[in-house]
């Protein structure tokens, strides 16, 4: 990072000089080059994990962090419903696990319950798509879906999928 010396005294060569960024534009360029997402879109790393945008609410960051914890675990029907910590998770338990970390749910839910959970319609940060047989969600623009495991080994996906036949829900305020 390009820095210029700022001194705390009148002597420009004082030993207590502190580095400071040259300009806001330089900070923006370096932040963009770092790969850390800004705005309201998460980033997908090359190893299939999600990085929350800097401005995301704490709950969104918690959902992403929890999703990363289980992103590569295998799919197992019913996995994650008997206990939060499991060796495999199904679609609804995956979302329930991520939501529990953010304090949005207190127990695992099945897909049919998620189809009626929260508020109707899309959310600003999180949107759940659910029906009686499957559920997935978008968090800050990335899809979290057990259907993605076959392609990259991660539940996080940058590619969209059809939402036909799914109820669209979101957590209150998100």
VOBA-1610 file (N, C-alpha, C; in pm, whole numbers, padded with zeros to 5 digits, always signed):
BEGIN
Unk+00085-00116+00000Unk+00000+00000+00000Unk+00089+00122+00000Unk+00054+00221-00076Unk+00130+00345-00077Unk+00094+00426+00046Unk+00196+00462+00121Unk+00174+00539+00243Unk+00259+00663+00240Unk+00213+00760+00312Unk+00292+00879+00331Unk+00303+00897+00481Unk+00407+00957+00527Unk+00430+00971+00670Unk+00356+01093+00723Unk+00285+01071+00833Unk+00221+01181+00904Unk+00289+01188+01039Unk+00325+01305+01080Unk+00393+01318+01209Unk+00298+01374+01312Unk+00330+01342+01435Unk+00246+01392+01543Unk+00303+01517+01605Unk+00424+01552+01567Unk+00488+01673+01620Unk+00519+01769+01508Unk+00598+01871+01540Unk+00632+01969+01438Unk+00750+01926+01354Unk+00829+01831+01403Unk+00945+01782+01330Unk+00903+01678+01228Unk+00920+01709+01099Unk+00877+01617+00993Unk+00950+01484+00998Unk+01066+01477+01062Unk+01141+01353+01069Unk+01127+01285+01205Unk+01028+01319+01282Unk+01011+01264+01417Unk+00992+01113+01412Unk+01041+01045+01514Unk+01033+00899+01517Unk+00893+00848+01547Unk+00804+00934+01588Unk+00667+00891+01617Unk+00574+00909+01497Unk+00632+00914+01379Unk+00553+00931+01256Unk+00467+00807+01233Unk+00345+00829+01191Unk+00250+00721+01164Unk+00223+00713+01015Unk+00215+00593+00959Unk+00179+00584+00817Unk+00032+00615+00797Unk+00000+00671+00685Unk-00141+00694+00650Unk-00157+00678+00500Unk-00276+00641+00457Unk-00299+00624+00313Unk-00282+00757+00241Unk-00238+00746+00117Unk-00219+00865+00036Unk-00353+00930+00005Unk-00454+00850-00029Unk-00584+00909-00064Unk-00694+00802-00052Unk-00818+00848-00048Unk-00931+00756-00048Unk-00934+00674-00176Unk-00899+00735-00287Unk-00898+00663-00415Unk-00799+00547-00410Unk-00683+00569-00350Unk-00583+00463-00337Unk-00637+00350-00250Unk-00706+00383-00143Unk-00765+00281-00056Unk-00867+00199-00136Unk-00952+00265-00213Unk-01052+00195-00293Unk-00986+00101-00395Unk-00880+00148-00461Unk-00809+00063-00558Unk-00749-00060-00490Unk-00687-00040-00375Unk-00625-00153-00305Unk-00730-00248-00249Unk-00841-00195-00202Unk-00948-00281-00154Unk-01006-00364-00268Unk-01027-00302-00382Unk-01079-00375-00498Unk-00980-00484-00541Unk-00852-00454-00538Unk-00750-00552-00577Unk-00738-00666-00476Unk-00779-00643-00353Unk-00765-00745-00248Unk-00865-00859-00264Unk-00973-00836-00339Unk-01075-00938-00355Unk-01184-00931-00249Unk-01174-00839-00155Unk-01277-00823-00052Unk-01395-00750-00116Unk-01514-00811-00110Unk-01628-00750-00176Unk-01677-00624-00105Unk-01725-00533-00184Unk-01786-00413-00127Unk-01928-00404-00183Unk-02003-00308-00139Unk-02141-00296-00184Unk-02227-00400-00116Unk-02318-00461-00191Unk-02408-00559-00131Unk-02394-00699-00191Unk-02284-00725-00262Unk-02262-00855-00326Unk-02147-00929-00258Unk-02172-01053-00221Unk-02068-01139-00166Unk-01977-01186-00279Unk-01861-01234-00243Unk-01768-01290-00342Unk-01751-01439-00316Unk-01722-01512-00421Unk-01697-01655-00412Unk-01548-01676-00434Unk-01481-01739-00337Unk-01339-01765-00350Unk-01314-01882-00445Unk-01191-01898-00487Unk-01157-02006-00579Unk-01178-02143-00516Unk-01179-02150-00382Unk-01202-02279-00317Unk-01349-02298-00276Unk-01438-02215-00329Unk-01581-02238-00312Unk-01643-02184-00185Unk-01575-02095-00116Unk-01633-02035+00004Unk-01679-01893-00028Unk-01768-01842+00055Unk-01823-01708+00034Unk-01754-01608+00126Unk-01741-01485+00076Unk-01688-01374+00154Unk-01796-01268+00159Unk-01837-01233+00280Unk-01943-01134+00297Unk-01895-00996+00253Unk-01985-00917+00196Unk-01949-00778+00163Unk-01918-00699+00291Unk-01831-00603+00281Unk-01791-00524+00398Unk-01910-00458+00467Unk-02008-00413+00390Unk-02121-00341+00448Unk-02238-00428+00490Unk-02222-00560+00485Unk-02334-00649+00519Unk-02366-00643+00668Unk-02495-00652+00702Unk-02533-00657+00844Unk-02469-00779+00912Unk-02455-00772+01042Unk-02393-00880+01120Unk-02463-01013+01097Unk-02595-01012+01085Unk-02669-01137+01063Unk-02632-01201+00930Unk-02612-01121+00828Unk-02574-01173+00696Unk-02433-01231+00704Unk-02344-01161+00771Unk-02208-01213+00789Unk-02210-01345+00865Unk-02295-01356+00967Unk-02305-01481+01044Unk-02359-01595+00958Unk-02459-01567+00874Unk-02515-01669+00785Unk-02406-01719+00689Unk-02330-01627+00632Unk-02223-01665+00540Unk-02114-01745+00612Unk-02073-01700+00728Unk-01970-01772+00804Unk-02016-01914+00838Unk-02140-01929+00882Unk-02192-02062+00916Unk-02205-02148+00790Unk-02251-02088+00681Unk-02259-02162+00555Unk-02123-02214+00512Unk-02019-02134+00532Unk-01884-02178+00498Unk-01841-02298+00581Unk-01887-02305+00706Unk-01849-02417+00793Unk-01897-02551+00739Unk-02008-02552+00670Unk-02065-02679+00622Unk-02068-02688+00470Unk-02012-02591+00402Unk-02023-02580+00256Unk-01973-02704+00182Unk-01876-02773+00237Unk-01818-02887+00166Unk-01860-03022+00223Unk-01942-03021+00326Unk-01986-03148+00382Unk-02083-03216+00286Unk-02090-03347+00290Unk-02177-03418+00196Unk-02326-03396+00226Unk-02407-03425+00127Unk-02552-03423+00141Unk-02597-03558+00200Unk-02688-03552+00295Unk-02755-03674+00343Unk-02896-03636+00382Unk-02994-03703+00324Unk-03134-03676+00356Unk-03152-03690+00507Unk-03205-03588+00571Unk-03226-03586+00715Unk-03105-03542+00793Unk-02990-03527+00727Unk-02869-03484+00796Unk-02884-03344+00852Unk-02844-03327+00978Unk-02851-03196+01041Unk-02983-03167+01111Unk-03077-03258+01106Unk-03205-03233+01171Unk-03209-03283+01315Unk-03135-03387+01346Unk-03135-03442+01483Unk-03039-03365+01573Unk-02938-03304+01515Unk-02838-03229+01591Unk-02780-03120+01501Unk-02743-03007+01560Unk-02685-02899+01481Unk-02552-02941+01420Unk-02471-03012+01497Unk-02340-03054+01449Unk-02352-03196+01394Unk-02332-03210+01263Unk-02349-03339+01197Unk-02237-03356+01094Unk-02228-03473+01035Unk-02127-03501+00934Unk-02179-03478+00793Unk-02309-03458+00779Unk-02372-03432+00650Unk-02503-03358+00676Unk-02547-03279+00579Unk-02668-03198+00595Unk-02752-03208+00469Unk-02884-03208+00489Unk-02971-03197+00372Unk-02996-03049+00345Unk-03078-03020+00245Unk-03097-02881+00203Unk-03154-02793+00313Unk-03260-02838+00377Unk-03325-02753+00477Unk-03242-02741+00604Unk-03172-02847+00644Unk-03086-02838+00761Unk-02967-02747+00735Unk-02921-02742+00610Unk-02811-02650+00575Unk-02852-02506+00599Unk-02970-02471+00550Unk-03019-02335+00569Unk-03050-02310+00716Unk-03110-02406+00783Unk-03140-02391+00925Unk-03013-02368+01006Unk-02907-02442+00976Unk-02779-02428+01044Unk-02726-02286+01028Unk-02726-02236+00906Unk-02677-02101+00879Unk-02763-01995+00949Unk-02895-02015+00947Unk-02984-01920+01013Unk-02970-01924+01165Unk-02948-02042+01222Unk-02932-02053+01367Unk-02810-01975+01413Unk-02703-01976+01335Unk-02582-01903+01372Unk-02607-01753+01379Unk-02704-01706+01303Unk-02739-01563+01303Unk-02855-01532+01398Unk-02903-01633+01470Unk-03014-01612+01562Unk-03148-01599+01493Unk-03160-01649+01371Unk-03285-01634+01295Unk-03382-01749+01317Unk-03332-01866+01359Unk-03416-01981+01394Unk-03357-02047+01518Unk-03441-02123+01589Unk-03393-02191+01709Unk-03391-02342+01695Unk-03444-02393+01585Unk-03447-02538+01561Unk-03445-02562+01410Unk-03394-02678+01368Unk-03395-02708+01225Unk-03538-02712+01170Unk-03553-02664+01049Unk-03682-02662+00982Unk-03673-02747+00856Unk-03784-02803+00812Unk-03788-02876+00686Unk-03828-02779+00575Unk-03813-02823+00452Unk-03839-02736+00337Unk-03979-02677+00338Unk-04079-02758+00369Unk-04217-02709+00372Unk-04236-02598+00475Unk-04166-02607+00588Unk-04175-02501+00689Unk-04106-02374+00640Unk-03993-02389+00573Unk-03923-02273+00520Unk-04005-02202+00411Unk-04093-02276+00344Unk-04179-02217+00241Unk-04282-02122+00301Unk-04299-02127+00434Unk-04394-02039+00501Unk-04328-01953+00608Unk-04198-01963+00621Unk-04122-01894+00725Unk-04093-01749+00683Unk-04072-01662+00777Unk-04032-01524+00749Unk-04138-01446+00675Unk-04092-01346+00601Unk-04182-01261+00524Unk-04185-01305+00378Unk-04297-01279+00314Unk-04314-01315+00173Unk-04231-01225+00083Unk-04184-01282-00027Unk-04113-01203-00126Unk-03963-01203-00105Unk-03893-01133-00195Unk-03747-01129-00186Unk-03700-01037-00074Unk-03585-01070-00017Unk-03523-00984+00082Unk-03413-00901+00020Unk-03367-00803+00090Unk-03257-00721+00041Unk-03126-00799+00042Unk-03103-00878+00147Unk-02979-00952+00165Unk-02995-01103+00150Unk-03107-01156+00197Unk-03128-01301+00196Unk-03267-01332+00141Unk-03273-01425+00046Unk-03400-01473-00006Unk-03396-01626-00008Unk-03497-01687+00055Unk-03511-01832+00060Unk-03613-01873-00045Unk-03582-01980-00119Unk-03675-02041-00212Unk-03703-02181-00159Unk-03830-02212-00136Unk-03863-02341-00075Unk-03995-02394-00127Unk-04004-02526-00133Unk-04130-02597-00158Unk-04126-02724-00073Unk-04218-02813-00091Unk-04225-02932-00006Unk-04105-03025-00024Unk-04033-03015-00136Unk-03926-03110-00162Unk-03784-03056-00160Unk-03767-02925-00168Unk-03631-02869-00174Unk-03633-02723-00129Unk-03517-02676-00084Unk-03499-02536-00051Unk-03356-02494-00078Unk-03339-02369-00114Unk-03207-02308-00131Unk-03224-02160-00104Unk-03114-02087-00096Unk-03125-01944-00069Unk-03017-01867-00142Unk-03043-01739-00159Unk-02944-01645-00207Unk-02908-01555-00091Unk-02778-01539-00068Unk-02728-01452+00038Unk-02631-01354-00027Unk-02664-01227-00023Unk-02581-01123-00083Unk-02540-01160-00226Unk-02633-01217-00301Unk-02611-01246-00442Unk-02554-01384-00474Unk-02512-01462-00373Unk-02462-01597-00398Unk-02568-01699-00360Unk-02574-01807-00437Unk-02670-01914-00409Unk-02607-02015-00315Unk-02680-02052-00209Unk-02641-02157-00115Unk-02738-02270-00136Unk-02688-02384-00191Unk-02778-02487-00241Unk-02705-02621-00240Unk-02765-02723-00179Unk-02702-02855-00181Unk-02696-02910-00323Unk-02774-02858-00414Unk-02768-02900-00553Unk-02636-02865-00619Unk-02560-02775-00560Unk-02430-02736-00615Unk-02317-02828-00577Unk-02340-02919-00484Unk-02232-03006-00437Unk-02169-03089-00548Unk-02248-03135-00643Unk-02195-03221-00748Unk-02098-03146-00839Unk-02118-03017-00858Unk-02036-02941-00952Unk-01901-02900-00892Unk-01899-02841-00776Unk-01774-02788-00721Unk-01742-02839-00582Unk-01830-02916-00523Unk-01807-02962-00387Unk-01846-02861-00282Unk-01905-02749-00321Unk-01947-02647-00226Unk-02094-02614-00245Unk-02158-02582-00137Unk-02297-02539-00145Unk-02309-02397-00204Unk-02203-02318-00198Unk-02205-02182-00253Unk-02185-02187-00403Unk-02269-02114-00476Unk-02265-02111-00622Unk-02284-01968-00670Unk-02215-01933-00777Unk-02233-01801-00839Unk-02336-01807-00951Unk-02373-01927-00993Unk-02467-01942-01105Unk-02611-01946-01053Unk-02702-01887-01127Unk-02843-01890-01087Unk-02907-02024-01119Unk-03024-02046-01062Unk-03104-02164-01097Unk-03249-02120-01103Unk-03332-02200-01165Unk-03473-02168-01178Unk-03538-02162-01040Unk-03626-02066-01023Unk-03701-02053-00898Unk-03848-02088-00919Unk-03882-02138-01036Unk-04021-02176-01066Unk-04066-02286-00969Unk-04184-02269-00913Unk-04239-02368-00822Unk-04195-02355-00677Unk-04121-02251-00646Unk-04074-02229-00510Unk-04140-02105-00449Unk-04174-02112-00322Unk-04217-01994-00249Unk-04094-01909-00222Unk-04112-01779-00226Unk-04002-01684-00205Unk-04022-01616-00071Unk-03926-01632+00021Unk-03938-01578+00157Unk-03808-01510+00197Unk-03814-01430+00302Unk-03692-01368+00354Unk-03705-01339+00504Unk-03592-01334+00572Unk-03595-01297+00714Unk-03638-01151+00729Unk-03713-01124+00831Unk-03758-00988+00860Unk-03639-00893+00866Unk-03644-00787+00788Unk-03540-00684+00789Unk-03417-00716+00704Unk-03412-00834+00647Unk-03295-00870+00567Unk-03336-00900+00423
//
